[in-house]
Amino acid sequence: MLDTPQDFRQAPSTALLRGIIRQDGERHGVVASAVRQAFSIATAPMATYLDDALIDVLPRLWQLDQFDFVREVAEPVPRRVFWRFFGLPADEVVTCDALAQTMMRYYNLPDEAWEAGRKTYADATVRLSGHLGRALARAWIAELRPGHHSPYDGTLIGEIARQTKVDLSELPMGSIVPPPLNRMHFPRHEERPLAAMEAVAVLVQMVLAGYMSTQFLLGSAMLNFLRPDSRSRKGETSWAQLAALKGQPRTDGLKLALAEALRFDPPVAIVERYTASKRDNFEGFALPKDAPVHAVIAVANRQGRTLDQFHWDRPKNRHFSLGHGMHECMGAALQDQISRRVLEVLLDEFPALTLCRPDARPAWIENIYFRGLTTLPVTRNRT
């Protein structure tokens, strides 16, 4: 399903295929190439973004014997890093972050909750698209002033703008800049690969698939790292075993541990596909064209002997958490860079972390598509 667009499409054939996640075939390749080019420039200062974010949160953690890992680390560090990476103006970050959280919370809830929440989800989607569309328009306007520094230079919004045909009339409702700017003549740059709405859709999708999933991964990874390793006779946690490693062995071990964390509790638990044509017999079912079929990544990752157990040093870890084939996650390297750097620093600073309540039931968010924690109380255990 994940690698056969001729059989399973990203969206129904009647849908307007906009944004990289919902596209197949040649158009997907065009958009993917443009996004990769934007990423290659916008991710250059990522190490600085990460270190600045960690410098902001660490002083508070040093003063605490116990803290909520989700609220003190897993949420604020990616928030600082991603919005800076996006290039969103500081005065819009709080609003856009709240809208992104609302979109995630109400995205494809179970039927009984979805009916009540879909208007909230739609409203948040339109409003976030409007904010990102305005930022995109500002980045275009900055191009009209050659020789002037643009605040969007080197950011994801700025680099996506450079890949986009300029047409303010195509932007989402609420994102058009006011007169007289909306009457200015913009060169359309026909050679540029992205349409305006396509560019906005890409940015919205990156918020959910990149930013939010990184928050979820950090939280669930730490939960599994702080649980006792079933193979340890002393009941040691994966975190304690990683902390005991030094130098290259720790670097290699953390790489394996993050891959296992992705497999065991994927941030995106379900992906949706649609049949490209009528299927008379698919796993015993007859499916019409454009029928939705859900691939449950969280279950597929645990099919097999020992795969229902968390082994932080599992070699040759194959999983579907980052997609597969042409739709393999484009932000995987970015997510890995952020997660690995955060955990490297925490292993140095807090090698004796433990769960405050090891037997407590994990506080998972109420969503069948996304898998993340709302809270994770940990104890510092000063050494």
Phi, psi and omega in degrees: 000323185280347188229018182228072182298340177290338178255323183230113182274164176284338181208161178302154182296338181273353184281155172279109186281098182234141180086148191296327185290331185260016183243152176232174170064211186298320182296322177300318180298321179295312181293319180300319179297318179295318181292320178299319180296318178296318179299318185300330179270315186291335181274354183305315181271018187300322180299321178293316178303316182295312181297320178297318180294319180292322177298327179291321188267333187297316182306322178293319181295325180298336182272352187250141172274331176225147176204162178272110184299323181295310186282334183264339184229300189297329177271308187290325182293306176301326180299312180296317185290311187291317182291330174291319176299319178295324183089019180289136178305143186302326183286353179252353186297313183300314180296312183292325178295318178296321178295320178297319178297321179293318178302314180298316186296326185254008182284117175047056174288165173307155189311315185294330179268332184295321181300320181281332187261353187293328178291323177295318178296314181297318180297316180295322180296314180297317183292318178294319177300322179296316179297314181291325177295321177296319179297321178297318179297320178297322178295322176297314182300322180299332179293338181282356182244073182301140180091348178262139178289133176258135178296348181266356179301130177079004177258167181297317179298315180297318182284327173294321178300322180292343180260005191244136172295133184274115175205097184298333183293343182271350185290160182297156177304134178092354182254354182289136178289150185285166175301150003272000185297327182286356177253003180288153177273122178249132172294132186281343179051064186301336181285348179286143190280334189261141169276160186300309180296326178298317180296317179296317179299320178300315181296317178298315181295325178293330177297312182285310187281337181257298185294305184296320182293330177291320174303313182296318181298315180300317181294311182290326177298314180296321176304311182289326178294329184267001173274151179299138176284120184299342182269351184273124179294331180271359182072025180294150175274162175299323180299315180296321179292321177293320181295332180285343179277152179228153174063222185297322177302322178292317178302314179294320180294320180294326176298315178295318183295321179292322176297320178292322178297319177297318181292314190288318179225078182296136180300325175252110189275335185224138170238147186251138174229168179229140181295133181283337178208172180298136178242115182286330182213095176242106183052038177089001182243148171264126184237132175284169175299144179069019176284134178286136177230130185254126174266115183270093183300320183300328179277316181302324181294339184252012178279115179136163183297130179071356184284353175271008177242148180269112176243104189299335183253028182298123179277160176047054186280106179261128178208172183248014187295336180253022181079195184197150176067220185295339181255024173296140188305124181284337180266013184301316181295323179293314178300318180295318181299315180294310184297316183293318180296317179301314183288326175301313181295318181292327176296323177289317187276325185226068184290345185252025178301141173220164175286139177295319182230084186302331183266359182289148177289131181302141182269076181285147175295154181271085181201133183275345181266319181257146179235108180206167182260147174270337181201151176207088180290130180231156178251137186284321182053075183303138179242000000 
